[in-house]
């Protein structure tokens, strides 16, 4: 919440030249918390791919730069309660791209890093971070989404996909 309040204060100051008082900032945050879950929804390909992974008895989970409790709320509200393995920044005390957070995800899945694929929409933090941690990093570069691709002047040497459906052939699932 503190980061969110800092962001809104930064935006407020930049646009209006003033900061919000404490009560206004807290009211804004309450409205944000009420409104945000309305917009949680997975991309269309998520359910298809999770169904295929479950049918093939391949474990999956999520590693997030949010705290675990908040990420759990987001997953549950978006209809993804089925994602059981979840690692947040508070789980191991560090954010991505620190290798420890990826290793904890692999541990929760019961796999070693070398046998674990990590898919994310941020080139630097997700794909390259996973690779540096010894996982197979996959950059999900959705044309219609606004992830954080990173520097435009470099290429990713690993796997890049535009949809999660493209993962299935890589895993021998169709």
N, C-alpha and C positions, 0 to 999 in steps of 0.2 A: 504494500500500500504506500509505503514511503516514497518509492521510486515513482509511482503513479502521481502522487501529490506533487513531487518535484517537477515532473513533466508538465502537469497542468499549470503550475506556477510559472514555469519557464515560458509556456505558450501565452499565458495571460499577460506576462510582463512584455513579451515581444509584440503582441497585438495591441494591448491597451496601455502599456507603459506603467502598470501598477500590479501589485500582487493581491490575491484574494485574502480576505481575513480568514481566520481559523474556521469560523462557523460556515462561511461560504465554501471553503475548500472541502470541509467534511460533508456538506450537503451535496456538492458536486460528486464526491466519491460515492456516497450512498446511491445517488441516481445512476452513476456508472455501474455499480454493482448490481442494481436491479435490472438495468437495460442490457448489459453485456451478455448474460446467458441466453437471451432471446436470439442472439445471432450465432450461437455455437451450432455448427453443423459440419459434418465431415464432407469431403469431396465425394462425388459419386463412385469413384473407383475404390474407396477405402473398404466398404463392406464386401465387395467382390473379392478383393485380395485377401482380406481376413478370412472369408469363407474358404478360399482355396488353401490358405495356410493351415487352417484347422483341419480340413479334409485330408491334407497330407501329413498331419501331425507335426507341423513345424511351429515351434513356439515363437511368440512375438511379444513386444512390449513397447514402452515409451521411455525415453530419456529427455528430460525437459530442463530448460533454464528457468522454470518457475519452481516455487516450492511444491512439494509433493501434494499437499492437501488441496491447493488451488488447482493444480493440474488435474487431480482426480475429479474435482467438481466439473471442470471443463469437459473431461472425457465423458463423465456420466451424463451431463446435460446434453451432450451431442449424440447420445445414443451409443456410446462406446464403453459401456460398463465391462464388456468382455475383455478389455485390455487389462490384464491382471498385473503383469510385471510393470512397475512404474518406479522410475528414479527421478527425484527432484534435486535441486541444488542443496537442499537441507539434508538429503539422505546421506551424502558423503562430504558435505561441507565445501563443495566447489562447483562451479559452473562448467559447461562445455566451453572450450575444447580440452579441459583438463582430462588426461587419460583415466583418472580414477572414476569419473562419472560413467564413462563408457564401460569400463571394466566391471562396475557394479551392475550395470544392465546385463552384461553377458553372464555374470555370476547368477543373477536372478533367473535367467533363462536356462541355466545349467550348461552353458557352452563356454568354451574358451574364446578369447578375443579373435583368434585366427579363424574360428568357425562361426563367426557372427557377422552379419551384415547390418550396417546402420544406414538408414535412409533419412535424409533431411533436406530442407529447402534453403539452408544457409551454407553456401560453399565453404566459407572459412571455418565456421564453428562446427557445423555438422559433418560434411563430407571429408574435408581435410583433417578435421579434429579426430574423426573416427579412424581414418587411415593412420594418423600419427600414433594412435593408441593401439594399433595392430589389428583393427577390424577392417572389413571391407567397407569402405565408404562409398555411398551412392548419393549423388547430388540430384535431388528432385527439383528440376528446373521447369516448373509449370509455366507455360506461356501466359496463361490468364491470371496467374497469382502474382502477388507482390512480395515474394520472399526477399531475403537479403543475399543477392548473388555474390557480392564481394567485388574486388577490382575487375574492371572491364578489360584490363590489359593482360590478363593471364588466362590460361586454359587449365582446366582440370584434367589431370592425366588418368583419373579413375573413371568409374561408370557414371554416366549422366542419363537420366530418363526424364521424359516429359509427363508421364503418368505412372501411377503405381502398377497399372496393368502390364507395363513393360518389364516389371520384375518377374512375372510368372515364368516366361521362357528362360530367364537367367537361372531360375531355381528348378528348371526341368518340369514345370507345372503347366505346360501348354503352349 
